Amino acid sequence: MTRYCLALDLKDDPQLIAAYEEYHASVWPEIITSIKEAGIKDLEIYRVVNRLFMIMEVGDDFSFEKKAAMDAKNEIVMLWEKLMWEYQQALPTSKPGEKWVLMKKIFTLSN
């Protein structure tokens, strides 16, 4: 298993943030299916103020390129992504069109 951590911001509006959390309290079943089919084994999203932090644990068959290609062919996923973008905003350092940004691990504590 490989773990990836990614970040993204929400628009800094309490009503939009609340609506975004409501959507994530009952994610569309087609989105859950697409996540699993891409090889993502575990996924969590955390929030502080308007900053989101995603932790993904993936199998050996996962790649970001494969996930993007699968998503591009899935109308429901594309609809979800368009809807979510109404609440999200790119990080200040994001490249054009980039949403979730892969974070660099800087510390590990192992026993």
Backbone torsions as a table, in degrees:
resi	resn	phi	psi	omega
1	MET	NA	142.2	175.7
2	THR	-118.4	140.4	178.2
3	ARG	-109.3	133.4	174.2
4	TYR	-121.0	142.1	175.5
5	CYS	-121.5	132.7	-176.2
6	LEU	-133.3	156.3	179.8
7	ALA	-129.6	153.5	177.6
8	LEU	-160.8	153.4	177.0
9	ASP	-105.0	152.7	168.1
10	LEU	-99.0	157.1	171.9
11	LYS	-61.7	136.7	-173.0
12	ASP	-80.8	70.8	-178.5
13	ASP	-139.9	116.1	-175.9
14	PRO	-53.7	-37.1	179.8
15	GLN	-69.0	-41.0	178.2
16	LEU	-66.8	-40.0	179.0
17	ILE	-63.4	-43.2	178.5
18	ALA	-62.4	-42.2	179.0
19	ALA	-64.8	-41.1	178.2
20	TYR	-60.1	-43.9	178.7
21	GLU	-65.6	-36.3	177.1
22	GLU	-61.5	-44.6	176.9
23	TYR	-58.8	-38.7	-177.3
24	HIS	-80.0	-10.8	173.2
25	ALA	-75.9	-20.0	177.9
26	SER	-146.8	69.9	-179.6
27	VAL	-61.4	139.3	179.5
28	TRP	-55.4	138.4	-178.8
29	PRO	-57.9	-34.4	179.8
30	GLU	-64.8	-30.7	178.5
31	ILE	-71.4	-43.7	177.2
32	ILE	-59.1	-45.3	179.3
33	THR	-60.2	-44.9	-178.2
34	SER	-65.6	-35.5	177.6
35	ILE	-62.9	-48.4	-178.9
36	LYS	-65.2	-41.6	-179.2
37	GLU	-65.4	-23.3	179.0
38	ALA	-79.0	-7.9	179.6
39	GLY	97.9	12.1	176.8
40	ILE	-84.8	121.1	-175.7
41	LYS	-91.1	-33.8	-178.2
42	ASP	-147.9	140.2	-178.9
43	LEU	-147.8	130.3	176.5
44	GLU	-133.3	145.0	175.0
45	ILE	-124.6	131.3	177.0
46	TYR	-117.4	156.9	179.2
47	ARG	-135.7	139.2	166.2
48	VAL	-132.4	122.0	-173.1
49	VAL	53.2	-110.2	178.6
50	ASN	-115.0	11.5	177.8
51	ARG	-93.7	128.7	176.5
52	LEU	-102.8	146.2	178.7
53	PHE	-133.6	120.7	-178.8
54	MET	-111.2	134.4	173.8
55	ILE	-115.7	123.7	178.4
56	MET	-121.5	132.9	169.2
57	GLU	-111.1	127.7	-171.8
58	VAL	-126.3	156.0	175.7
59	GLY	-82.4	175.6	-178.1
60	ASP	-64.0	-21.3	-177.5
61	ASP	-87.0	1.0	-178.0
62	PHE	-84.7	141.4	166.1
63	SER	-148.9	148.8	178.6
64	PHE	-63.5	-35.3	179.3
65	GLU	-65.4	-43.7	178.4
66	LYS	-63.4	-43.5	179.2
67	LYS	-62.0	-44.3	179.7
68	ALA	-62.5	-40.8	179.2
69	ALA	-65.9	-41.9	177.9
70	MET	-63.0	-44.2	-178.8
71	ASP	-62.6	-41.0	-177.5
72	ALA	-62.0	-25.6	-179.7
73	LYS	-92.4	-4.4	-173.9
74	ASN	-108.9	107.5	-176.5
75	GLU	-60.3	-37.3	-179.1
76	ILE	-67.6	-43.1	178.2
77	VAL	-62.6	-42.3	179.8
78	MET	-64.3	-37.0	177.3
79	LEU	-65.3	-43.9	177.7
80	TRP	-60.2	-47.1	-178.7
81	GLU	-61.9	-40.8	177.9
82	LYS	-64.1	-42.8	178.4
83	LEU	-63.7	-45.7	-178.3
84	MET	-64.3	-31.2	-179.2
85	TRP	-66.6	-17.3	174.7
86	GLU	-67.4	-21.0	-177.9
87	TYR	-107.6	-21.9	-174.5
88	GLN	-95.7	160.2	170.5
89	GLN	-145.6	148.2	-177.1
90	ALA	-67.2	151.2	171.8
91	LEU	-63.7	151.5	-178.6
92	PRO	-55.6	-27.6	-177.8
93	THR	-97.1	5.5	-178.2
94	SER	-66.0	149.2	173.2
95	LYS	-78.1	158.0	178.4
96	PRO	-54.1	130.4	178.9
97	GLY	82.5	-5.2	-178.3
98	GLU	-84.7	133.0	177.4
99	LYS	-105.1	-96.1	179.3
100	TRP	-65.6	130.8	-177.6
101	VAL	-110.3	128.4	178.7
102	LEU	-65.7	131.4	-179.0
103	MET	-94.8	152.1	178.9
104	LYS	-93.5	126.1	176.6
105	LYS	-74.1	129.4	-179.1
106	ILE	-117.7	-5.8	-179.7
107	PHE	-157.8	142.8	174.0
108	THR	-138.3	135.3	172.9
109	LEU	-113.4	119.1	179.2
110	SER	-124.4	142.9	175.9
111	ASN	-99.1	NA	NA
